[in-house]
Amino acid sequence: MGSGKPEAEERKGLLRKAREDAVAFIGISARTSGAVAASLRRSGYAEEVVDGVVDSLREDGYLKDKEIARALLARSGGKLAESRDALRDRMTRRGVPSDVSEQVLGDAEEDRVSASSLLRVQFPESRLDALKTPSDANRMAVRMVRFLASRGYDAETAEEAVRKALERFDG
């Protein structure tokens, strides 16, 4: 009997236990590979064990990275719209791997389009029609830019969308 056999058996046992813990964590919920990996790390498993278990669970279809990323994208429309960067950050926080995030974000609207759509929903025509003076329009523009910034849109995209929304006030 070689000296490597007990170590191999011990490793197999550790991987089996880690997999059982991961499956228990997943339960009936949809979980991402990042969430499962974090759970295993919190339980004290070494990185090589975590990686092995996550790879195994991914191969067996237990992990729902793409489904969760698509659900996050689907929920980010209308009044809940946000920039692609904000969506990417949300996916990362949920444990979606970056390659999956990038793949799913390929289906997302461009920021210019979603920012303009969001302004139309959040600041409807009736609200803009109530603006009487250029000063009113300037105050509204500031509110709109701040609002878009809070949803992760960069300054250039926000300013372009606001300019388009308020173009009737350009003299």
C-alpha positions in Angstrom: 0.0 0.0 0.0 1.5 3.3 -1.1 1.8 6.4 1.0 -0.3 8.4 -1.5 -3.5 6.3 -1.1 -4.7 7.6 2.3 -4.1 11.1 1.1 -6.1 10.5 -2.1 -8.9 8.9 0.0 -8.9 11.8 2.4 -9.1 14.2 -0.5 -12.0 12.3 -2.0 -13.8 12.4 1.3 -13.2 16.1 1.6 -14.5 16.8 -1.9 -17.6 14.6 -1.2 -18.3 16.5 2.1 -17.8 19.9 0.4 -20.1 18.9 -2.4 -22.7 17.8 0.1 -22.4 21.1 1.8 -22.7 23.0 -1.5 -25.8 21.0 -2.5 -27.4 21.7 0.9 -26.6 25.4 0.4 -28.2 25.3 -3.1 -31.3 23.5 -1.8 -34.2 24.3 -4.1 -33.0 27.8 -4.8 -31.2 28.9 -8.0 -27.6 29.7 -7.0 -24.7 31.1 -8.9 -21.2 29.6 -8.9 -19.9 32.7 -7.0 -22.5 32.3 -4.2 -21.7 28.6 -3.8 -18.0 29.3 -3.8 -18.4 32.0 -1.2 -20.5 29.6 1.0 -17.8 26.9 0.8 -15.1 29.4 1.6 -17.0 30.6 4.7 -17.2 27.0 5.7 -13.4 26.9 5.7 -12.7 24.8 2.5 -9.5 25.4 0.7 -9.6 27.1 -2.7 -8.7 24.0 -4.6 -11.6 22.1 -3.0 -13.9 25.1 -3.7 -12.8 25.2 -7.4 -13.2 21.4 -7.8 -16.7 21.4 -6.3 -17.9 24.4 -8.2 -16.6 22.9 -11.5 -18.4 19.6 -10.7 -21.7 21.3 -9.8 -21.5 23.4 -13.0 -21.0 20.3 -15.1 -23.9 18.6 -13.4 -26.2 21.6 -14.0 -26.7 22.6 -10.4 -25.5 26.2 -10.9 -27.7 28.7 -12.6 -25.3 31.5 -13.5 -26.8 32.3 -16.9 -30.4 32.0 -15.7 -29.8 34.4 -12.8 -28.0 36.9 -15.1 -30.8 36.8 -17.6 -33.4 37.3 -14.8 -31.5 40.3 -13.5 -31.4 41.7 -17.1 -35.1 41.1 -17.6 -35.9 42.9 -14.3 -33.9 46.0 -15.3 -36.4 47.5 -17.7 -39.0 50.3 -17.5 -38.8 52.2 -14.2 -36.1 49.8 -13.0 -33.7 50.4 -15.9 -30.0 50.9 -15.1 -26.8 51.2 -17.0 -24.9 48.2 -18.3 -22.1 48.9 -15.8 -24.7 48.9 -12.9 -26.1 45.6 -14.2 -22.6 44.1 -14.4 -22.0 45.1 -10.8 -25.3 43.7 -9.7 -24.5 40.4 -11.5 -21.1 40.3 -9.9 -22.6 40.8 -6.4 -24.9 37.9 -7.0 -21.9 35.7 -7.9 -22.3 35.5 -11.7 -18.9 34.9 -13.3 -17.7 37.8 -15.5 -17.7 35.8 -18.7 -21.4 34.9 -18.2 -22.2 38.5 -17.3 -20.6 39.8 -20.5 -22.4 37.2 -22.6 -25.8 38.1 -21.1 -25.1 41.9 -21.3 -24.6 41.4 -25.0 -28.4 41.2 -25.2 -28.9 44.4 -23.1 -29.9 47.7 -24.7 -27.2 50.2 -25.3 -27.0 52.8 -22.5 -28.1 55.6 -24.7 -31.3 53.8 -25.6 -32.1 52.7 -22.0 -31.3 56.1 -20.5 -33.7 57.8 -22.9 -36.4 55.2 -22.3 -35.9 55.5 -18.6 -36.4 59.3 -18.7 -39.6 58.9 -20.7 -41.0 56.6 -18.1 -39.8 58.5 -15.0 -40.4 62.0 -16.5 -43.5 61.7 -18.7 -44.5 64.3 -21.3 -47.2 65.7 -19.0 -44.5 66.5 -16.4 -42.3 68.2 -19.0 -45.2 70.1 -20.5 -45.6 71.7 -17.1 -42.2 73.4 -17.4 -42.8 77.1 -18.1 -39.5 78.8 -18.1 -35.9 78.0 -19.1 -35.1 78.1 -15.4 -37.7 75.4 -14.7 -36.1 73.3 -17.6 -32.6 73.8 -16.1 -33.7 72.6 -12.7 -35.4 69.6 -14.3 -32.3 68.9 -16.3 -30.2 68.7 -13.1 -32.8 66.4 -11.5 -32.7 64.1 -14.6 -28.9 63.9 -14.8 -28.8 63.1 -11.0 -31.4 60.5 -11.5 -29.6 58.8 -14.4 -26.3 59.0 -12.4 -28.0 57.2 -9.6 -28.8 54.3 -12.0 -25.2 54.1 -13.1 -25.2 56.1 -16.3 -22.0 58.0 -17.1 -22.2 61.8 -17.4 -21.9 61.9 -21.2 -24.8 59.4 -21.7 -26.9 61.2 -19.0 -26.4 64.6 -20.6 -27.2 63.3 -24.1 -30.4 61.7 -22.9 -31.5 64.8 -21.0 -30.6 67.1 -23.9 -32.8 64.9 -26.1 -35.7 64.9 -23.6 -35.6 68.6 -23.2 -34.7 69.7 -26.7 -37.9 71.8 -27.0 -36.4 74.2 -24.5 -33.3 74.9 -26.5 -34.4 78.4 -27.5 
